[in-house]
Amino acid sequence: MKFGKLQDLSNVDFQLPPDPPFNVKTYENWVIEKELPKVYIGCTGWGMKEWVGKVYPKNAKAKDYLGHYTKQFNTIELNTTHYRIPNEKTIEKWRLESSKDFRYCPKILQAISHSRHLGINDDRLLEFCNAVAGLEETLGCCFIQLPPYFGVDRLPVLEAFLNKFPAEIPLAVEVRHESWFEEDSNLEQLLECLNRHKISAVITDVAGRRDVLHMGVTTETTMIRFVGNNLHETDYSRIDRWVNRLNLWFEKGLKEVYFFTHEPDNILAPEMSVYLLNQLQKHSNVDVRGPKLLKPNDGEQMSLF
């Protein structure tokens, strides 16, 4: 992910900002239950030949990568759906080849997310929703990444889109235009809109755009897109801070987290996922699983820590 990437990290404040005041309203509607919160950890694709012998068994074939991926991770940021709507055969293949506790998080088609009216007058929106619904129990939370030019002035367009989007399909919304964060009231308008429609807010943690790290939660599910920097030392301290913040949200009643680790070219994302998994297992009381890297040469599982 190139959005917000920086070469020089020396002047970046990687602290997590405080929760926005709106979160209190969300917390008030949460009910703390006996079931453990679920944390889904994933990357942005499974077609990585560089993972053979590290994440996938040595000599793994490309046609088997998906099955190996779903045994290691329990979710994926499904970016392929951003460019085309998968056909029924593809959807069935994905569903049947994945573990039962696995969840796909499809990214809304670009022809919808980057259209003037977010596809509300376009048959492709219904076509997309019908397609991903075929994932059945393996469907996690879809997300729409609004384009960089989609500012707060277009909130009525987003509202119209959410009015049309099927309530039975979980959805999260990511905004990037600076206007959403220039005034506290603008962010509050967004969070209020999402909360009213029972839609989650995507939180993006990236070095070059600290404003999109808004920390707003609008439902009992949150989606976090974490952009690392080649396993720089700050990547690890940032994950530590995230585990602390998630624990506070779990105490309030947060029930579900989708956490996607991004590293340059996706190659080192599994290492970051392993660190997140280990920190959650050490410091949180959650239902989680994640990758166990393989030892070089013999294909046996190894531990980084």
C-alpha positions in Angstrom: 0.0 0.0 0.0 1.7 3.3 -1.2 -0.8 5.6 0.5 0.9 7.5 3.3 4.3 5.8 2.9 7.4 7.7 4.0 11.1 7.0 3.5 12.2 9.0 6.6 10.5 8.0 9.8 12.6 10.1 12.2 10.0 12.8 12.7 6.9 10.6 12.8 4.9 10.5 16.1 3.8 6.9 16.2 1.7 7.2 19.4 -1.9 6.3 19.1 -4.1 9.4 19.6 -6.8 9.3 22.2 -10.3 8.0 21.4 -12.6 10.7 19.9 -15.4 11.8 22.2 -18.0 10.1 19.9 -16.7 6.7 21.1 -18.5 7.1 24.4 -21.8 7.0 22.6 -20.8 3.8 20.9 -19.6 2.2 24.2 -23.0 3.0 25.8 -24.7 0.5 23.5 -22.2 -2.3 24.0 -23.1 -5.3 26.2 -20.2 -7.2 27.7 -20.8 -10.9 27.1 -19.1 -14.1 28.3 -17.9 -15.1 24.9 -14.3 -14.0 24.2 -13.8 -11.2 21.6 -12.7 -12.6 18.3 -9.6 -11.2 16.5 -9.0 -12.0 12.9 -5.4 -11.5 11.6 -4.6 -11.4 7.9 -2.7 -10.0 5.0 -3.7 -8.7 1.6 -3.2 -11.7 -0.6 -2.2 -15.3 -0.7 -0.3 -15.6 -4.1 3.1 -15.0 -2.6 5.7 -17.4 -3.9 8.2 -15.8 -1.4 6.1 -17.4 1.4 6.9 -21.0 0.2 9.1 -22.6 2.9 8.2 -19.8 5.3 4.4 -19.6 5.5 3.5 -22.4 3.0 5.2 -25.8 3.0 8.3 -26.2 0.9 7.4 -27.2 -2.7 3.9 -25.9 -2.3 2.1 -25.3 -5.6 0.5 -22.1 -6.5 -2.9 -23.8 -6.9 -2.7 -24.8 -3.2 -1.7 -21.4 -1.8 -5.2 -20.4 -0.7 -5.7 -23.6 1.3 -2.4 -23.1 3.0 -3.1 -19.5 3.6 -6.4 -20.2 5.4 -4.7 -22.7 7.7 -2.2 -20.1 8.7 -4.4 -16.9 8.8 -8.0 -16.6 9.7 -8.9 -13.6 7.4 -7.8 -11.8 4.3 -8.1 -8.3 2.9 -9.6 -9.4 -0.4 -8.4 -6.8 -2.8 -9.1 -8.8 -6.0 -12.8 -7.9 -5.6 -11.8 -4.2 -6.0 -11.1 -4.8 -9.7 -13.7 -7.4 -10.7 -16.7 -9.1 -9.4 -15.9 -12.8 -8.9 -18.2 -15.3 -10.6 -20.1 -18.0 -8.8 -17.6 -20.7 -9.5 -14.8 -18.6 -8.0 -16.8 -17.7 -4.9 -17.6 -21.4 -4.4 -13.9 -22.3 -4.8 -12.9 -19.7 -2.2 -15.5 -20.9 0.3 -14.8 -24.6 -0.1 -11.0 -24.2 0.1 -11.0 -22.2 3.3 -11.1 -23.3 6.9 -14.5 -23.0 8.6 -13.3 -20.2 10.9 -11.8 -18.2 8.1 -13.3 -14.9 7.0 -13.0 -13.1 3.7 -13.2 -9.2 3.8 -13.9 -8.2 0.2 -13.0 -4.7 -0.9 -15.9 -3.0 -2.7 -15.5 -2.8 -6.5 -13.6 0.3 -7.6 -16.2 1.0 -10.3 -18.6 1.5 -7.4 -16.3 3.2 -4.8 -14.9 5.6 -7.2 -18.1 6.5 -9.1 -19.8 9.8 -8.7 -22.8 8.4 -6.7 -21.1 5.3 -5.3 -23.0 3.0 -7.6 -26.4 3.5 -6.1 -28.0 3.7 -9.6 -25.8 0.9 -10.9 -26.7 -2.7 -11.1 -23.1 -3.6 -10.3 -23.7 -2.8 -6.6 -26.4 -5.5 -6.3 -24.3 -7.8 -8.5 -21.4 -7.4 -6.1 -23.4 -7.9 -3.0 -25.1 -11.0 -4.4 -21.7 -12.4 -5.4 -20.0 -12.0 -2.0 -23.1 -13.3 -0.2 -22.2 -16.6 -1.8 -19.3 -16.8 0.6 -21.9 -17.7 3.3 -20.3 -18.4 6.7 -16.8 -17.4 5.4 -18.0 -13.8 4.6 -16.4 -11.4 7.1 -16.7 -7.6 6.8 -16.7 -6.0 3.4 -15.1 -2.5 3.2 -15.3 0.4 0.9 -12.3 2.6 0.4 -13.5 6.0 -0.6 -11.2 7.8 -3.1 -8.8 10.6 -2.0 -11.1 13.3 -3.5 -14.2 12.1 -1.5 -14.5 14.9 1.1 -16.9 15.7 3.9 -19.0 17.7 1.4 -20.1 14.4 -0.1 -21.5 13.0 3.2 -25.0 13.0 1.7 -23.7 10.7 -1.1 -22.3 8.3 1.5 -25.6 8.4 3.4 -27.5 7.5 0.3 -25.1 4.6 -0.4 -25.5 3.2 3.1 -29.3 3.5 2.8 -29.1 1.2 -0.2 -26.4 -1.2 0.9 -27.9 -4.5 2.2 -28.1 -4.5 6.0 -27.3 -8.2 6.1 -23.8 -7.8 4.7 -21.3 -6.4 7.2 -19.5 -3.3 6.0 -16.8 -0.9 7.0 -15.9 2.5 5.5 -12.5 4.0 5.0 -12.1 7.8 4.2 -8.9 9.5 3.2 -9.7 13.1 2.2 -8.2 15.6 4.7 -11.5 17.4 5.2 -12.8 14.6 7.3 -10.2 15.3 9.9 -9.7 19.1 9.7 -12.5 19.7 12.2 -13.6 17.5 15.1 -17.2 18.1 14.0 -16.5 16.6 10.5 -15.2 13.4 12.0 -18.1 13.3 14.4 -20.6 13.6 11.5 -19.0 10.6 9.8 -19.0 8.5 12.9 -22.6 9.4 13.7 -23.6 8.4 10.2 -21.8 5.1 10.4 -23.2 4.4 13.8 -26.7 5.1 12.8 -26.4 2.6 9.9 -24.6 0.0 12.0 -21.5 0.4 9.8 -17.9 0.1 11.1 -15.2 2.6 10.5 -11.8 1.5 9.0 -8.8 2.8 11.0 -5.6 3.1 9.0 -2.3 3.3 10.8 0.3 4.6 8.3 3.4 6.8 8.8 2.7 9.6 6.4 -1.0 10.3 7.2 -1.5 10.3 10.9 -4.9 12.0 10.6 -6.5 8.8 9.2 -5.6 7.2 12.5 -8.9 8.6 13.9 -9.6 5.8 16.4 -13.3 6.1 15.9 -15.4 3.0 16.7 -19.0 2.9 15.6 -20.1 -0.7 16.0 -18.9 -3.8 18.0 -16.6 -4.6 15.1 -13.6 -2.6 14.0 -11.2 -3.0 11.1 -7.6 -1.9 11.3 -5.2 -1.6 8.3 -1.7 -1.4 9.7 1.0 -0.3 7.4 4.5 -1.3 8.5 7.9 -0.2 7.3 10.0 -3.4 6.5 9.9 -4.5 10.2 11.4 -1.3 11.4 11.7 -1.2 15.2 8.8 1.1 15.3 6.6 -1.5 13.7 6.8 -3.6 16.9 6.3 -0.8 19.3 3.2 0.3 17.3 1.8 -3.2 17.6 2.4 -3.1 21.3 0.3 0.1 21.6 -2.4 -1.4 19.5 -2.7 -4.4 21.8 -3.0 -2.0 24.8 -5.7 0.0 23.0 -7.6 -3.1 21.9 -7.6 -4.4 25.5 -9.3 -1.2 26.6 -11.9 -1.5 23.9 -12.5 -5.2 24.8 -13.2 -4.1 28.4 -15.8 -1.7 27.0 -17.4 -4.6 25.0 -15.8 -4.6 21.6 -16.5 -8.1 20.1 -14.7 -8.4 16.8 -11.5 -7.1 15.3 -10.1 -7.5 11.7 -6.5 -6.6 11.8 -4.6 -6.5 8.4 -0.8 -6.2 8.4 0.7 -4.4 5.4 4.5 -4.5 4.7 6.2 -3.5 1.4 5.3 -5.9 -1.3 3.5 -8.0 1.3 6.6 -10.2 1.7 7.3 -9.5 5.4 3.6 -9.2 6.5 3.5 -12.7 8.0 6.3 -11.7 10.4 4.3 -8.7 11.6 1.2 -11.0 12.0 3.2 -13.4 14.1 4.3 -10.6 16.4 0.7 -9.4 16.7 -0.5 -12.9 17.5 2.1 -13.5 20.1 1.4 -10.1 21.9 -2.3 -10.8 21.9 -1.8 -14.3 23.3 0.4 -12.9 26.0 -1.6 -9.8 27.0 -5.2 -10.3 25.9 -8.1 -12.6 26.7 -9.3 -13.2 23.1 -10.2 -15.9 20.6 -7.5 -15.6 18.0 -5.3 -17.7 15.7 -2.6 -16.7 13.3 0.5 -17.9 11.4 3.3 -20.0 12.7 6.3 -19.6 10.5 8.2 -22.6 9.2 11.9 -23.3 9.8 14.0 -22.9 6.7 14.8 -26.1 4.8 12.9 -28.6 6.8 9.4 -27.0 6.7 8.8 -27.4 10.4 7.1 -24.7 12.4 9.3 -22.1 14.1 8.8 -19.3 16.6 10.2 -15.8 16.2 10.0 -15.0 19.8 
